[in-house]
Amino acid sequence: MKGVVFTEFLELVHKKYGEEIMDLIIEASDLPSGAAYSSAGNYNHAELLTLVQTLSEAVRVPVSDLFKDFGQYLFTRFAVRYPQFLTGVTSSFEFFDRIESHVHVEVKKLHPDAELPLIEVEWLSDDRIHLIYSSTRPLAALAEGLMLGTITHFQERIAVRKLRASNDGTFFRFELARS
């Protein structure tokens, strides 16, 4: 997993919970990398799972809620760091539809070793889609947060309904309807 995800997570923890909590979760997590993350580096996704679990225990917030919050924050950071992915895009649905054909293609050019999830869009009408996430990594709650962050970014009124999700966090299907 790209280091930018780790550095942004620790930045969020620092902003939201303070330096003491950030230091506590790093020390308590006993990570192989020692949490010495570089945004350009590659790290095992298990370290992020460990950090979030440790944070959950420290602040008494469910892991899935922390991942969703982080996903929303991460989208705002990606919008700043990678504005080219949003250039000319006018809606959440349009962005979601471009993830596989544009965003992931460009990410692979920059980071050929990146292991990306599959994001599929099934168009039901101009105002209704199914958004499907699947991955070998259990980060569906993070992807859900990114989805919600996208909707917030475009300031749209979209009803979101979870249709199906795996217990292990590797899959979800949502129905999104513009209202």
N, C-alpha and C positions, 0 to 999 in steps of 0.2 A: 504494500500500500504506500502511496506517495506520502512523503514527509510533510507536505503542506497540510494534509488532513490532521496530522498530529500537532503541528505547530499552531494551527488555528484552534484546535480543541483546547490546548493548554492556554492560549490567549483568552478564549471564552471563559474558562474556569477562573483564570486570574481576574478578569473583569467582573464576573458575576459573583464569585465566592471568595475572592481575595487570595493573596499570596500564601497565607498560612495553609489554606485548604489545598492549593495547588502543590505546595511542597509536601504536605502530608500524603496526598494520593500518589505522588511520584515515589516517595520513600516507601510507602506501604505496598506499592505494587511490585517492587523488586523485579524490574524489567531487564531483559537481556541487554537492551541498548542503553540502559541507565537514563532513559528519557532525554538523551542528547540528540535531539532531532534536528535535522536540516530539512528545509522545505523541499530541496531537490533530491533528498535521499529516499531510499526504499526501506520499509520496515514491515515486520510481520503484523498483519491485522489483529492478531491475538493480543498484541500490546494495547491496542485501542480498546478492545473488549475488557481487558483487565483494568485499564484506567477508568473506564466508565463504571464498571462494577464497583471499584473502590470508591469512586466519587458517590455513587448511589448509597453505599453504606455510610459514608461520612455525612452526607446532607439529607439522608432519608427521603430520597426521591426515586421512584422506580426507574430502572435502567431504560425502559422503552421511552419514558418521558424525557429523560436526559438526552437520548439519541435524537428524538424529534426536535427538541429545543436546539441541539447542536446543528442538526440539518438545516433548520431555518436560518440560524446564524451563518452557517457555512455558505448558503446560497448568497447571502448579502456580501460575503467576502469574495466569493467567486465572481460575482457581478463587478466588483471593483478590480480584482486581479486579472480577469479575463473578459473584458468588455466586448471583445470581438465576437464572442459567442451569442451576444444579445443584439448585435448590430442588425438593424432592419427587422427585428422580431417585435411584433406588436401585441402578442397575447401568450398566455400560458400554454394554450393548446398548440399554438404554432411552435413554441419552444420545445414542448414535450415531443412533438412530431419530428423535430430536428435532432434530438439527442443521438440516436443511432447513426443517422445519415450524415451528420455534420460534426456535432460536438465530440462524440467518441472517435470519429475518424481523425479529427485534428489532435485530440489527446494522444492517440496512438502514434501519430507522426512525431510529436514532441517526446513521448515516453513509450517507446516500442515495447517495453517490459511491463507496462501497466496492465493489471488484470481488472477489466471493467465488467460491471454487471450488464445484463441485457435489459433494456427498457423498450417495451413495445407499446404502441398506441393502436387501439382498434377504434376507428371512427364509427359511431352509431348514428350520428347526425352532425350538422354543423355546430350544434351546441351541447353535444354529449359524446364523451369518449370513455373507453376503458383504458386505464393505465396499468401496465403489468411490469413488475420488477422481478427478475430472477437472477440469482448469483450463487456461487459456491460459498460465499461468505455470509454470515448471518447479520446483515446490516440493513434489513428491510425498514426498521424504525428510523434509521438515518436517512434512507431514501424517502421515506414518508415526510420527514422534516424538510428535505430538499424540495419535495413537491409542494408542500405548504408554503415554503419560502418563495418559490416561483410565483405562486398565486398572489402572495402579498406584494411581491415586486411589481407585478403588473396591475395591482390594485383592482382585481376583478372579484365579482361576486360569483363564486362557484360553490355549489353544493358538492360535498365530498362524502362518498359512502364506501366503506370497506366491504367488498364482496367476499373476499377470501384471503386468507393469510396462512402461511405455514407456521407451525409451532416453533420451528428452529430458526426463524427469521431470515430464510433464504428466498422467500417468495411472497408477493402480495398482488392482488388485483383490486383496483379501485374504480368506481364509477364517478366521473366528474361531470357535472351538468351546470352550464351557465344559467344564472337566474336573472 
